[in-house]
Amino acid sequence: MIGKYGIEIYNNKIHYEFEVKRNITIIQGDSATGKTTLIGLVADYGRLGAGSGITLKCDKECLVLPAVRWKEFIRDSHECIIFVEENLPFIKSKEFAESVNYSDNYFVIVYRDSLPALAYSIEEIYGIREDRDSQKYVNAKRVYNSFYNIYNLDNE
C-alpha cells in the first residue's frame, strides 16, 4: 500500500482525526490519553458497523489485530489499516516484525516503549492530546483529540 490515508472516527463523545503516511505509525502516550479508546472505537465499528453509533471515515478498511491467530489475520488482510494494541504479548517479537514488514497493510501501533525490531520513521511517532478548546467541533460534550508529532524534524 502506498500513499496517505485520512482516518476520522467518532461517536457522540469523542472525535479522532489523523493521517497515516507510511506502513507503520506509532502512537505513544501516558495512561488515560485516549489510545485504548481509539482502538476500542475501531473494534466496535468493525463488529457492529454503523449500528455501533460510531462513524468511521477512511478510504481503506480499518481493523484491529486480534490476540489469537494474528499471523493468519495479517497474512489474509490486504491493503487495510490494522490497529495494534500495546498489550499483545508478541508485539516485540521478531516474528511480528517480519509479518508487518512483508505485509501490504498499514499498521497503527499503540505502544509506549520503542520497538527495535520494527523499521519505522521517527516522523511517524505521534502522541494524543485532548483538545477541549478546539473550534473545529463545537459541542459541549464532545472531546476532540488531536495527534501531535513527537519528533518534529522541521524545527531543527
N, C-alpha and C positions, 0 to 999 in steps of 0.2 A: 504494500500500500504506500502511496506517495501523496504528499500534499498536506494542506492544513484543513482541519475539521473543527468547526464550531460545535460546542455542546451547550445546550441550555436545558436545564432540568429544574422543575419547581413544583411545589404544591401551594396550598393556601398559607403556609407558614414560612417557607424558606425558598430561596432562589439562588441557583448557581449558574454562572455563565462563564465559559472559558474556551480556549482553543488549544488543540493538540497539534503539534507541528512535526513531530518525529515519532519513531516507533516506540520510544519509551519516554513517558512523562512521570516524574516523581512528585508526589505531594507529601510534604512534611509538615509537622506542626505539633504543638503540645496537645495534651488532653483537652477535650471539650472545645475544639476549634471547628468541628464540623466534618472531619474526614470520614468517620464512620457513618455519619448521617448521609453524606453524599453516596457512599456505597449502598446504603440501605435504600435510598430512593431509586437507584438504578436497578437493584434487585427486585424491589416491589413492582416497579414498572414492568420488568421482564416477566414476572409471574402473572400480573393481573392486567397489564396494559392500561388503557385509559380508565378502566373501572377502578383503578387504584387511587384516583384523584390526583395523580401525578402527570405532568406534561413533560415529555422528553422530545427535544428537537435536535436532530443530528442527521446528516446525510448518510451516516453509517450506522449499522446496528450496534447498540451498546449492551454489553453483557457483563456479568460478574463471574469471575473464575470460582468454580466450586472447590471445596477442600478434598473431595474424592474424585477419582478419575480425571484429574486435572490435565494430565498429559494428553489423553484422548480428546478432551474438550478443546485444548489448544490446537491439536492436530486437525480436528474436524471443523474448526471455525476458520472462516476465510474473510479477510478484509473487514473485520469487525474492530470495535474498540472494546478491549477487555479490561475491566476494572479489577484490581487485585488488592485484597485486604491484607494488612500487615501481620495478622496473627496466624497466617498459614505456615505450617512447620517447614515446608520445603522452599520457602521464598529465597533463602540464602544459598541454596544448593546449586551445584554446577549443572545438574540435570535441568533445573528450572531455567537457568540462564541459557542453556543450549536450546531449549524449547522456544524461548522467547526470541532468541537470535535467528532461528531458522523459520520463524512464523511470518506470514504476510499480514498479521494483525498489528494494530497499535495497542500499547499497554499503558494504562494509568495505574501506577502502583503507589499505594499509600504505605509509607514506611518512614520511621523516624531516624534510623541509622543509615549508614552507607551500605550499598550493595555491590561489593567489589567484583563479583562475578559477572555483573551486567555492564555492558558498554553503553552508558547514557551520557548525554551532554549536561554540563552544569547549567547551561542556558534553559534547560527543561526541568529544573527543580523549582517547585512552587510551594508556597505556604497559602493558607486560607485565613482571611481575616473577616470579621463581622463588620459590615458597613451599615450601621443604623442611620447614618446621615445621608445616605445615597438619595439623590433626587431622581434616579433612574426608575425606581419603583416606589411610588408614593402609596403606601398603605401602612397604617399604624401597626398592624400585626405581623406583616411580612418582614423577614430579615433577609437582606441581600448580602451574600457572601462574595467577596472579591478575591481573586487569586493575585498574588504578587510574586515576582521573580526573586528568589533568594540570592542568587548570584547575578547581579546586573553588570554585565561587561561593558555596556555603553557608557558608564560613568568613569571608566578607568582611563 
